[in-house]
Amino acid sequence: MLKIERNTGPSLEMLSSLDSVKSAMESCSNILIEAERLKKFSEEVDVVFRTNDFKKIAEQLRAMQHSLKVLQGLPQFQDHQR
């Protein structure tokens, strides 16, 4: 039993470490997705405003707000929050 416990400890540490890396990679992936969405919204914002479709404009602004909230900790997006 002691041998199993000795062999299990390093394996659990490795699994914990891998889980931390996986979580960090998922977080980075989500940030990249939101950054791409914000870029797309920024490119489309003029077109949406010219439609005078206020519902669509509101949806676009809400989506942009969400993206900015997700990206708020990144220095590249801090100027956009003002």
C-alpha positions as CSV (number, residue, x, y, z in Angstrom):
1,M,0.0,0.0,0.0
2,L,2.8,2.4,0.8
3,K,4.4,1.8,-2.6
4,I,1.1,2.7,-4.3
5,E,0.9,5.9,-2.3
6,R,4.5,6.8,-3.2
7,N,3.8,6.2,-6.9
8,T,0.5,8.1,-6.8
9,G,1.8,11.3,-5.3
10,P,3.9,12.4,-8.3
11,S,1.2,11.3,-10.7
12,L,-1.4,13.5,-8.9
13,E,1.0,16.4,-8.9
14,M,1.5,16.0,-12.7
15,L,-2.2,15.8,-13.2
16,S,-2.8,18.9,-11.2
17,S,-0.1,20.7,-13.1
18,L,-1.6,19.6,-16.4
19,D,-5.0,20.8,-15.3
20,S,-3.6,24.2,-14.5
21,V,-2.0,24.4,-17.9
22,K,-5.3,23.3,-19.5
23,S,-7.2,26.0,-17.6
24,A,-4.8,28.7,-18.6
25,M,-4.9,27.6,-22.3
26,E,-8.8,27.7,-22.2
27,S,-8.7,31.1,-20.7
28,C,-6.3,32.3,-23.4
29,S,-8.5,30.8,-26.1
30,N,-11.6,32.6,-24.7
31,I,-9.7,35.9,-24.7
32,L,-8.6,35.4,-28.3
33,I,-12.1,34.6,-29.4
34,E,-13.5,37.7,-27.7
35,A,-10.7,39.9,-29.2
36,E,-11.6,38.6,-32.6
37,R,-15.3,39.3,-32.0
38,L,-14.5,42.8,-30.8
39,K,-12.4,43.4,-34.0
40,K,-15.3,42.2,-36.1
41,F,-17.8,44.4,-34.3
42,S,-15.5,47.4,-34.6
43,E,-15.3,46.9,-38.4
44,E,-19.1,46.6,-38.7
45,V,-20.2,49.4,-36.3
46,D,-20.4,52.1,-39.0
47,V,-22.5,49.9,-41.2
48,V,-24.9,49.0,-38.4
49,F,-25.3,52.7,-37.3
50,R,-26.2,53.7,-40.9
51,T,-29.1,51.2,-40.9
52,N,-30.9,53.2,-38.2
53,D,-32.1,49.8,-36.9
54,F,-32.0,50.7,-33.2
55,K,-32.6,47.1,-32.1
56,K,-29.6,45.9,-34.1
57,I,-27.5,48.8,-32.9
58,A,-28.4,48.0,-29.3
59,E,-27.5,44.3,-29.8
60,Q,-24.2,45.3,-31.4
61,L,-23.4,47.7,-28.5
62,R,-24.3,45.0,-25.9
63,A,-22.0,42.5,-27.7
64,M,-19.2,45.0,-27.7
65,Q,-19.7,45.7,-24.0
66,H,-19.5,42.0,-23.3
67,S,-16.3,41.6,-25.3
68,L,-14.7,44.6,-23.5
69,K,-15.7,43.2,-20.1
70,V,-14.0,39.9,-20.9
71,L,-10.9,41.8,-22.2
72,Q,-10.8,44.4,-19.4
73,G,-7.6,43.2,-17.8
74,L,-5.5,43.4,-21.0
75,P,-3.6,46.7,-21.5
76,Q,-4.4,46.8,-25.3
77,F,-8.1,47.2,-24.4
78,Q,-8.0,49.5,-21.5
79,D,-8.3,52.6,-23.7
80,H,-11.5,51.3,-25.2
81,Q,-13.3,51.3,-21.9
82,R,-13.3,55.1,-21.5
